[in-house]
Structure formats: C-alpha cells, structure tokens
Amino acid sequence: MKITNFFIFTILTINIKFAAFAEKYVIISDVDDTIKITAVMAGTKLFAENSMQSNAFFAMPTLFKNFSENNTSSVREIFYVTGAKGPLAYPANHFLQVNHFPAQTTLASQASSNKFNIQNGFHDIVGIIEKIPSVIHHNNQNQPHEEIDPYFPIGTGSSYFNQKINDMILNGKVTAIKQIMDSDPNIYAILMGDNGQLDPDVYLKISAMYPNRTVTFIHHIYAGPDKNIINYSPGETRKRYEIYKDQIPFFTTADLAIQFYKMGFISRENVTNILDQSINALDSSAISSSKTSEQVEHNQKLFYAPWMSGCNGFLNTAEWDRVVFNQVNDDNELLDKISKIRFDISNISGCRPQGN
C-alpha cells in the first residue's frame, strides 16, 4: 500500500509541475455520472428517471465556470464528450444549457457531416465518425475488461455484441479525444470521467499516448469489488468499477475543487466559494421560510443518493485523506470546510461507514 500511494503521489506531483507551464488548459469531460446525475449503471428504472431530468452534481457548473474564467495566463477550453451521436446527444446539450455550463462557441471538428446546431450558445455537436461519440466544444480563449458485460443498463443478451458495444464506445471516445490532443501540442488536458463505464480505460489510453500532457479525475460514483475502499486495478485490465492507479478519484465537486485549486486551475476564492455553497446546501439546521426541508433533501441528492454506492469507499477511507485532506492540511480554513462537507455527507444514512 505504501508503494502504491507513493507511486500515485509521484504521478500527481509530476502532473502539477507540468500543468504549471502549460499554455492551454483543456477540460475534456464525460457527461453522464461525471457532471450529470444519470445513474447509468444503477438499474433501468433509475436510469430512465434520471435521464429525463437535468440535474448536475452540486456546484459542478460553478467549478467549470471558475476554470473557464481563470484565463489570465493561459487559454482555457472545455470539451464535453458523450457516447451519443447526432440527435441522441441532444439531452446532454440540453443539460449543459439549463445548468449554465460555460458556453463560448467554436467548432470542435469538421471530421463528420453529422453536425447539427442548437441555439443559445451551444452551437456544435459533432459526431466524429459514424457510431462514435459526439464532442460538444466550448472555448474560452486490448480489451478493457475481463468481464464481457455491457456498459448499458440493458444488455443485448450476447457476450459477443456486448463486447462489440464496449469496443465501439471505447475506440470512439479515444478517436474523438485524440483529435483534440493532436490539434495543438501546447494542450494540457484535464480528463474527467466516472468509474461506471469505460472512462478509466479511455483515459488510460490517452494518457499513454500523450505522456505528461494529462491528468485524470474519476468520479468514484460506484463501489468496486471491495466496497470499503477505492479499488485500483493492479494492471492494465481492470474489473468493473475499478480505476487505474494514476487516476485521481473524487466524490463531490468540493473534492475536485480542492484538486483544481492545488493544481492552479482555479483560485483560492473560487474554491472557498464552492465549499461555502456546499456547506450551506447540506445544512439541515438552516431550514427556514426561505429553505424548506424539501429543498434541503433536494440539495442533499445533488451530493449523494442511495444508488451512489462509491460514497463510503472514498469519503470514509484513508484515500480521501491522501487525495483531499492532505492537499490543504496547511490551510486550516479550507481544511475545516472540506472536513465539514465530508462529515455531513457521511452522516447521510447510505454513506455511513459500515457498523455506524
């Protein structure tokens, strides 16, 4: 364990050092279960219910805006990569609009004729090639698994076709992201995904193709084989819900904001604001005429819902201490705030450590 932690810390240190000298910072983010509450792998009913809604994880739009606006010394760009192509990408586009994610125009690629336009700032949803992911771009200046299970709530009933679906999604996302990376050698990419589907495998490939030009954050939304820890794959073939050892887990936007701050992507004022908003949203004692119990319950669901089984395996482990707590252990104000957020979420019944 000590060797693994040292390795991850070394990777993180290298990434921070390289990021400090980048001319262009680019977020390349998955949508479902990364920034949008979708419950893709939580069962057909929950997936269908959440797919019809447009709920973002709490403060995620604010984090993206902060990143986009901190552009005094470098260009900032954001790409949203989704497994849906053409009109099927419309729900992702609608989600980004209604949640006010950064939206400053610019075509992502001319590689396909499958382009259609949506107004209100999110102009371009572009299919890179037939049957592979779309990229929504906003500008501000091997086999992946031992199991042959589908990465959809509903499988085909055929291991052969399930594997074909997996390969199509993985290779499609790699192709889409590769075009972004190849467009400018000065890009330093912040890769964001979740551990529910193929994002860890996609980003492992991209990181190998572009060494020292990426850092990967994985939303630990689903519990791995051991539900009480972060499950790091020991090799290059992972089991479902595992992540790779050079990928950085997060559970809340607050966790991610701490990392963004320490890497210089956002300011201390930005991270403080996100932490304060989170504390206020989770505070059930603040119920008043302007904040009902229903509103508090709604806010809590933007942080945690029972299907988010990865909560306990991150928030209540030494891995949270290493990835989040230790990043600000020299800043008492931030330390107190992030610790309160962790405490409040961990006290929601489904995220409590076993035995409590």
C-alpha positions as CSV (number, residue, x, y, z in Angstrom):
1,M,0.0,0.0,0.0
2,K,2.8,2.4,0.8
3,I,4.4,1.7,-2.5
4,T,1.1,2.3,-4.4
5,N,0.5,5.6,-2.5
6,F,4.0,6.8,-3.3
7,F,3.5,6.0,-6.9
8,I,0.2,7.9,-7.1
9,F,1.6,10.8,-5.2
10,T,4.6,10.9,-7.6
11,I,2.3,10.9,-10.7
12,L,0.2,13.7,-9.1
13,T,3.4,15.8,-8.4
14,I,4.6,15.4,-11.9
15,N,1.3,16.4,-13.3
16,I,1.1,19.5,-11.1
17,K,4.6,20.6,-12.2
18,F,3.9,20.1,-15.9
19,A,0.5,21.8,-15.7
20,A,2.1,25.0,-14.2
21,F,3.9,25.6,-17.5
22,A,1.0,24.8,-20.0
23,E,-0.1,27.4,-22.5
24,K,-3.5,25.9,-22.9
25,Y,-5.6,24.1,-20.3
26,V,-8.4,22.0,-21.7
27,I,-11.1,20.1,-19.8
28,I,-12.2,17.0,-21.6
29,S,-15.2,15.7,-19.7
30,D,-17.7,12.9,-19.9
31,V,-21.3,13.9,-19.1
32,D,-23.4,11.2,-17.6
33,D,-22.5,10.3,-14.0
34,T,-19.5,12.6,-14.2
35,I,-21.1,16.0,-14.2
36,K,-24.8,15.0,-14.7
37,I,-26.7,12.8,-12.3
38,T,-27.8,10.0,-14.5
39,A,-27.5,6.6,-12.7
40,V,-26.4,4.8,-15.9
41,M,-25.4,1.6,-14.0
42,A,-28.0,1.8,-11.2
43,G,-30.7,-0.2,-13.0
44,T,-33.2,0.5,-15.8
45,K,-35.8,2.4,-13.7
46,L,-33.4,4.8,-12.0
47,F,-31.5,5.3,-15.3
48,A,-34.8,6.2,-17.1
49,E,-35.9,8.5,-14.4
50,N,-32.6,10.4,-14.2
51,S,-32.1,10.6,-17.9
52,M,-35.3,12.6,-18.2
53,Q,-34.0,15.1,-15.7
54,S,-31.1,17.6,-16.0
55,N,-29.6,17.6,-12.5
56,A,-25.9,18.5,-12.2
57,F,-23.8,17.4,-9.3
58,F,-23.8,20.2,-6.8
59,A,-21.6,23.2,-7.8
60,M,-20.2,21.4,-10.9
61,P,-21.3,24.3,-13.2
62,T,-19.6,26.8,-10.9
63,L,-16.4,24.8,-10.9
64,F,-16.4,24.8,-14.7
65,K,-17.1,28.5,-14.9
66,N,-14.3,29.2,-12.5
67,F,-11.9,27.2,-14.6
68,S,-13.0,29.0,-17.7
69,E,-12.6,32.4,-16.2
70,N,-9.1,31.9,-14.7
71,N,-7.5,32.5,-18.1
72,T,-5.2,35.5,-17.5
73,S,-2.0,33.5,-18.1
74,S,-3.3,30.7,-20.3
75,V,-6.0,29.8,-22.8
76,R,-8.9,27.7,-21.4
77,E,-11.2,25.4,-23.4
78,I,-13.8,22.8,-22.5
79,F,-14.9,19.8,-24.4
80,Y,-17.8,17.6,-23.4
81,V,-17.5,14.1,-24.8
82,T,-20.6,11.9,-24.9
83,G,-21.1,8.4,-26.2
84,A,-24.3,9.5,-28.0
85,K,-24.0,10.7,-31.6
86,G,-26.2,13.1,-33.7
87,P,-29.6,13.8,-32.3
88,L,-29.0,11.4,-29.4
89,A,-26.6,13.9,-28.0
90,Y,-29.4,16.4,-27.6
91,P,-30.2,15.5,-23.9
92,A,-26.5,16.2,-23.0
93,N,-26.7,19.5,-24.8
94,H,-29.9,20.4,-23.1
95,F,-28.4,19.5,-19.7
96,L,-25.4,21.8,-20.3
97,Q,-27.7,24.7,-21.3
98,V,-30.1,24.6,-18.4
99,N,-27.3,24.2,-15.9
100,H,-25.4,27.2,-17.4
101,F,-22.2,25.4,-18.0
102,P,-19.6,27.6,-19.9
103,A,-20.6,28.1,-23.5
104,Q,-18.5,30.2,-25.7
105,T,-18.9,28.8,-29.2
106,T,-16.2,27.3,-31.6
107,L,-16.4,24.2,-33.8
108,A,-14.9,21.1,-32.3
109,S,-14.1,19.3,-35.5
110,Q,-15.0,19.1,-39.2
111,A,-14.4,15.4,-39.4
112,S,-18.0,14.4,-39.9
113,S,-21.1,15.5,-41.7
114,N,-23.2,14.5,-38.7
115,K,-23.3,18.1,-37.5
116,F,-26.4,19.9,-36.3
117,N,-26.8,23.2,-34.5
118,I,-28.6,24.0,-31.3
119,Q,-29.0,27.7,-30.4
120,N,-28.5,29.5,-27.1
121,G,-24.7,29.3,-27.3
122,F,-24.2,25.5,-27.6
123,H,-23.7,25.6,-31.3
124,D,-21.8,22.5,-32.2
125,I,-22.5,18.9,-31.5
126,V,-20.3,17.0,-33.9
127,G,-20.1,13.2,-34.5
128,I,-16.5,12.4,-35.2
129,I,-17.4,9.4,-37.3
130,E,-20.4,7.1,-37.7
131,K,-21.5,5.4,-34.5
132,I,-18.8,7.0,-32.2
133,P,-19.1,9.7,-29.6
134,S,-20.0,13.3,-30.1
135,V,-18.0,16.3,-28.8
136,I,-19.5,19.5,-27.6
137,H,-16.9,22.2,-27.5
138,H,-16.8,25.4,-25.7
139,N,-13.9,27.8,-25.9
140,N,-12.7,30.5,-23.6
141,Q,-9.6,31.8,-25.4
142,N,-6.7,-5.0,-25.8
143,Q,-9.9,-5.3,-24.2
144,P,-10.8,-3.0,-21.4
145,H,-12.3,-5.6,-19.1
146,E,-12.1,-9.2,-18.0
147,E,-15.9,-9.3,-18.0
148,I,-17.8,-9.1,-21.3
149,D,-20.7,-7.3,-19.7
150,P,-22.5,-4.4,-21.4
151,Y,-21.9,-0.8,-20.2
152,F,-25.5,-0.1,-20.6
153,P,-28.4,-0.7,-18.2
154,I,-29.9,-3.1,-20.7
155,G,-27.6,-5.7,-22.3
156,T,-28.0,-7.4,-25.7
157,G,-28.0,-10.9,-24.2
158,S,-24.9,-11.7,-26.3
159,S,-21.4,-11.5,-24.9
160,Y,-20.2,-11.0,-28.5
161,F,-22.3,-8.0,-29.1
162,N,-21.7,-6.6,-25.6
163,Q,-18.0,-6.7,-26.3
164,K,-18.6,-5.0,-29.7
165,I,-20.6,-2.2,-28.0
166,N,-17.8,-1.7,-25.4
167,D,-15.1,-1.6,-28.1
168,M,-17.2,0.8,-30.2
169,I,-17.6,3.2,-27.3
170,L,-14.0,3.0,-26.1
171,N,-12.4,3.4,-29.6
172,G,-14.8,6.1,-30.5
173,K,-14.0,8.2,-27.4
174,V,-10.3,7.7,-27.9
175,T,-10.6,8.8,-31.5
176,A,-12.6,11.9,-30.5
177,I,-10.1,12.9,-27.8
178,K,-7.1,12.2,-29.9
179,Q,-8.3,14.7,-32.5
180,I,-8.5,17.3,-29.7
181,M,-5.0,16.5,-28.4
182,D,-3.4,16.4,-31.9
183,S,-4.8,19.8,-32.7
184,D,-2.3,21.7,-30.5
185,P,0.9,20.4,-28.9
186,N,0.5,23.0,-26.1
187,I,-2.7,21.4,-24.7
188,Y,-2.6,20.1,-21.2
189,A,-5.7,18.1,-20.7
190,I,-7.8,17.6,-17.6
191,L,-9.6,14.4,-18.3
192,M,-12.8,13.8,-16.3
193,G,-15.0,10.7,-16.2
194,D,-16.6,8.2,-13.9
195,N,-16.0,4.7,-12.9
196,G,-19.3,3.3,-14.2
197,Q,-18.4,2.7,-17.8
198,L,-15.3,2.9,-19.9
199,D,-13.8,6.3,-19.0
200,P,-10.9,4.8,-16.9
201,D,-9.9,2.7,-20.0
202,V,-10.3,5.6,-22.4
203,Y,-8.2,7.9,-20.3
204,L,-5.6,5.2,-19.7
205,K,-5.0,5.0,-23.4
206,I,-5.0,8.8,-23.9
207,S,-2.5,9.3,-21.0
208,A,-0.2,6.7,-22.6
209,M,-0.4,8.4,-26.0
210,Y,0.3,11.9,-24.5
211,P,2.7,11.4,-21.5
212,N,3.0,14.5,-19.2
213,R,0.1,16.2,-21.0
214,T,-2.8,14.9,-19.0
215,V,-4.2,14.5,-15.5
216,T,-7.2,12.2,-14.9
217,F,-10.0,12.6,-12.4
218,I,-12.5,9.8,-12.0
219,H,-15.9,10.3,-10.2
220,H,-16.0,7.4,-7.8
221,I,-19.7,7.0,-8.1
222,Y,-20.0,3.2,-7.9
223,A,-18.5,0.8,-5.4
224,G,-15.8,-1.6,-6.6
225,P,-15.4,-5.2,-5.7
226,D,-14.3,-4.2,-2.2
227,K,-17.0,-1.6,-1.3
228,N,-15.0,-0.1,1.6
229,I,-12.0,1.2,-0.4
230,I,-11.0,2.7,-3.8
231,N,-10.3,-0.3,-6.0
232,Y,-7.2,0.3,-8.0
233,S,-6.5,-2.1,-10.8
234,P,-3.1,-3.9,-10.4
235,G,-2.6,-4.0,-14.2
236,E,-3.9,-2.7,-17.5
237,T,-7.0,-4.8,-17.4
238,R,-9.5,-3.8,-14.7
239,K,-12.6,-5.3,-13.2
240,R,-15.8,-3.3,-13.3
241,Y,-15.8,-0.1,-11.2
242,E,-12.0,-0.3,-10.6
243,I,-9.9,2.6,-11.6
244,Y,-6.2,2.8,-12.6
245,K,-3.5,3.7,-10.1
246,D,-2.5,7.0,-11.8
247,Q,-6.1,8.3,-11.8
248,I,-7.4,10.6,-9.1
249,P,-10.7,9.8,-7.5
250,F,-13.3,12.3,-6.3
251,F,-16.9,12.0,-5.0
252,T,-18.1,15.6,-4.6
253,T,-17.4,18.7,-6.6
254,A,-15.8,20.1,-3.4
255,D,-13.2,17.2,-3.5
256,L,-12.5,18.1,-7.1
257,A,-12.3,21.8,-6.4
258,I,-9.6,21.2,-3.9
259,Q,-7.5,19.4,-6.5
260,F,-8.2,22.2,-9.1
261,Y,-7.0,24.8,-6.6
262,K,-3.8,23.0,-5.7
263,M,-3.0,22.5,-9.4
264,G,-3.6,26.2,-10.1
265,F,-6.7,25.8,-12.3
266,I,-8.9,27.9,-10.0
267,S,-8.2,30.5,-7.3
268,R,-8.5,30.2,-3.6
269,E,-11.5,32.5,-3.7
270,N,-13.1,30.1,-6.1
271,V,-12.6,27.0,-4.0
272,T,-13.7,28.8,-0.8
273,N,-16.9,29.9,-2.6
274,I,-17.7,26.3,-3.7
275,L,-17.0,24.9,-0.2
276,D,-19.2,27.6,1.4
277,Q,-22.1,26.9,-1.1
278,S,-21.8,23.2,-0.4
279,I,-21.9,23.6,3.4
280,N,-24.9,25.8,3.2
281,A,-26.7,23.4,0.8
282,L,-26.1,20.5,3.2
283,D,-27.0,22.3,6.4
284,S,-30.4,20.9,7.5
285,S,-30.3,23.3,10.5
286,A,-30.7,26.2,8.1
287,I,-34.4,25.3,7.3
288,S,-36.4,28.4,7.4
289,S,-39.1,30.2,5.5
290,S,-36.6,30.5,2.6
291,K,-35.2,27.0,2.9
292,T,-37.7,24.2,3.4
293,S,-36.9,20.6,4.4
294,E,-37.8,19.6,0.8
295,Q,-35.2,21.9,-0.5
296,V,-32.6,20.5,1.9
297,E,-33.5,17.0,0.8
298,H,-33.2,18.0,-2.9
299,N,-29.8,19.6,-2.3
300,Q,-28.5,16.5,-0.5
301,K,-29.5,14.4,-3.5
302,L,-27.2,16.6,-5.6
303,F,-24.3,15.3,-3.5
304,Y,-25.4,11.8,-2.6
305,A,-28.3,9.4,-3.4
306,P,-28.5,5.7,-2.3
307,W,-27.5,4.4,-5.7
308,M,-24.2,6.2,-5.5
309,S,-22.5,3.2,-3.8
310,G,-19.0,4.6,-4.2
311,C,-19.5,7.2,-1.5
312,N,-18.3,5.1,1.5
313,G,-15.4,3.6,-0.3
314,F,-13.9,7.1,-0.8
315,L,-15.2,9.6,1.7
316,N,-14.7,7.3,4.7
317,T,-11.2,6.0,3.9
318,A,-7.6,7.0,4.1
319,E,-7.7,7.6,0.4
320,W,-9.8,10.7,0.9
321,D,-7.3,11.9,3.5
322,R,-4.5,11.4,0.9
323,V,-6.3,12.9,-2.1
324,V,-8.2,15.7,-0.5
325,F,-7.3,16.4,3.2
326,N,-3.6,16.3,2.7
327,Q,-3.8,18.8,-0.1
328,V,-4.9,21.5,2.2
329,N,-3.5,20.4,5.6
330,D,-1.6,23.6,5.8
331,D,-4.7,25.7,5.3
332,N,-6.9,25.5,8.4
333,E,-9.8,27.4,6.9
334,L,-10.1,25.1,3.8
335,L,-9.4,22.1,5.9
336,D,-12.3,22.8,8.3
337,K,-14.7,23.5,5.4
338,I,-13.9,20.3,3.4
339,S,-13.9,18.2,6.6
340,K,-17.4,19.5,7.4
341,I,-18.7,18.6,4.0
342,R,-17.3,15.1,4.3
343,F,-18.9,14.8,7.8
344,D,-22.3,16.0,6.6
345,I,-22.4,13.6,3.6
346,S,-21.1,10.7,5.6
347,N,-23.9,11.2,8.1
348,I,-26.5,10.7,5.3
349,S,-27.6,7.1,6.1
350,G,-26.4,5.3,3.0
351,C,-22.9,6.8,3.1
352,R,-22.1,6.0,6.7
353,P,-19.2,3.6,7.3
354,Q,-20.3,0.1,7.9
355,G,-21.1,-0.6,11.6
356,N,-22.2,3.0,12.2
